[in-house]
Amino acid sequence: MDKNATITLIIYFAGFIAIFYFFIIWPRKKQEKKHNELVSSLKKGDKIVTIGGIKGEIAKVKDETILVRVNDNTEVEFLKRAIAYKVED
């Protein structure tokens, strides 16, 4: 291979890495940061939906888990990372 072909190959490879980063990695990091902020802001009384689609109200917040009241007599414990979003009133 001559010098120009090598440089062209390096430029294509760098371009591929840049495209991969900006279309795959960067948006995922942004989404992960937003979810971490959501999880850290959860408090008792917040209405949430889990990634499984279960709706409820937070009864208690622990270190890694939360207790979600799904009806008057039932509380279910979930990992914090299983929360999809917070329902705004």
Secondary structure, 3 states (H helix, E strand, C coil): CCHHHHHHHHHHHHHHHHHHHHHHHHHHHHHHHHHHHHHHHCCCCCEEEECCCCEEEEEEECCCEEEEEEECCEEEEEEHHHEEEEECC
